[in-house]
C-alpha cells in the first residue's frame, strides 16, 4: 500500500502544471514575438524573417558592431551572436584560432568563434527554447546583455593578439590581467605602511572598509567617477571628518592613489605612497 501511494504521489507531481510557468504574454515563441519584444522595450532592430534572424546595432563606448539573434526553430535553439569589430590579417588567423581554443577551454561560457568566409570574429551564446517552446522576456534580455558584455570584455585582449603584441601561449594570463584591470578600484587591496598591515575593501555598491592589523578602523562610502574616487567616511577610530578626493590607477594587480583634495593627512598618508596589491 505504501509503495502504491508513493507511485500515485510521483505521478501526481509529474503531471501537475509547472508552478513557475510564465504568463502567455511574457513568452517569446517565435522570431516575430522576439521582434515585437525588442520594439516594445525600445531596441532598434532589423528583421529578416525569411532568413530567420534579427540584427541589432550595438554601440558601447568605442565598441560599435552588430548583434544578431537567430531563431532556429528546427533545432529548438536561439543563437545570440555578438560581432567583435576587429579586422584579422591573414597572417594572424592561425594565432587567433589557437587563442580562441585556449580561451574557450578555460572560460565558463565558451563562445568565441571566427567565420573564415567573412573574416568575422564573434561571441555566440546558444540557448534552447525546447521543451517549453519559448523563452521568457527576462531570459531574452539576460542572454542578450550577457552576450554583448562577454564580447566587449574580450576586445582588449583580442586586439593585442590580432596586432601581434600578444601570442596564444600567454593569452590566458594576459586576459586575466585585463579582467582584473577592468575592475578598477573594486576588490580587496593590501599594503604595509607605518609599521602595520592595511586592507582596503571597496565594494561595487560603494561600501568601503579600511582595516589595520585585522581591525576595522574606517567604514566609508566610495563614489567612483572615471578615474576619480571620493571617500566619505562614516565611522571608525580613523574616520576623517570631510570627504577626500583622489585620482586612482588600477593596473597589473596594483592600485595607486594621488590626492586631488583631502583635509585628512592621515588618510592621505595611508592611501598614497606605495601601491596597494590584490
Rosetta blueprint (number, residue, H / E / L):
1 X L
2 X H
3 X H
4 X H
5 X H
6 X H
7 X H
8 X H
9 X H
10 X H
11 X H
12 X H
13 X H
14 X H
15 X H
16 X L
17 X L
18 X L
19 X L
20 X L
21 X L
22 X L
23 X L
24 X H
25 X H
26 X H
27 X E
28 X E
29 X L
30 X L
31 X H
32 X H
33 X H
34 X H
35 X H
36 X H
37 X H
38 X H
39 X H
40 X H
41 X L
42 X L
43 X L
44 X L
45 X L
46 X E
47 X E
48 X E
49 X L
50 X L
51 X L
52 X L
53 X E
54 X E
55 X E
56 X E
57 X E
58 X E
59 X E
60 X E
61 X L
62 X L
63 X E
64 X E
65 X E
66 X E
67 X E
68 X E
69 X E
70 X E
71 X E
72 X E
73 X H
74 X H
75 X H
76 X L
77 X E
78 X E
79 X E
80 X E
81 X E
82 X E
83 X E
84 X E
85 X L
86 X L
87 X L
88 X L
89 X L
90 X H
91 X H
92 X H
93 X H
94 X H
95 X H
96 X H
97 X H
98 X H
99 X H
100 X H
101 X H
102 X H
103 X H
104 X H
105 X H
106 X H
107 X L
108 X L
109 X L
110 X L
111 X L
112 X E
113 X E
114 X E
115 X E
116 X L
117 X L
118 X L
119 X L
120 X E
121 X E
122 X E
123 X E
124 X E
125 X E
126 X E
127 X E
128 X E
129 X L
130 X L
131 X L
132 X L
133 X L
134 X L
135 X E
136 X E
137 X H
138 X H
139 X H
140 X H
141 X H
142 X H
143 X H
144 X H
145 X H
146 X H
147 X H
148 X H
149 X H
150 X H
151 X H
152 X H
153 X H
154 X H
155 X H
156 X H
157 X H
158 X H
159 X H
160 X H
161 X H
162 X H
163 X L
164 X L
165 X L
166 X L
167 X L
168 X H
169 X H
170 X H
171 X H
172 X H
173 X H
174 X H
175 X H
176 X H
177 X H
178 X H
179 X H
180 X H
181 X H
182 X H
183 X L
184 X L
185 X L
186 X L
187 X E
188 X E
189 X E
190 X E
191 X E
192 X E
193 X E
194 X L
195 X L
196 X E
197 X E
198 X E
199 X E
200 X E
201 X E
202 X E
203 X L
204 X L
205 X L
206 X L
207 X E
208 X E
209 X E
210 X E
211 X E
212 X E
213 X L
214 X L
215 X E
216 X E
217 X E
218 X E
219 X E
220 X E
221 X E
222 X E
223 X E
224 X E
225 X E
226 X L
227 X L
228 X E
229 X E
230 X E
231 X E
232 X E
233 X E
234 X E
235 X E
236 X L
237 X L
238 X L
239 X L
240 X L
241 X L
242 X L
243 X L
244 X E
245 X E
246 X E
247 X E
248 X E
249 X E
250 X E
251 X E
252 X L
253 X L
254 X E
255 X E
256 X E
257 X E
258 X E
259 X E
260 X E
261 X E
262 X L
263 X L
264 X L
265 X H
266 X H
267 X H
268 X H
269 X H
270 X H
271 X H
272 X L
273 X L
274 X L
275 X L
276 X E
277 X E
278 X L
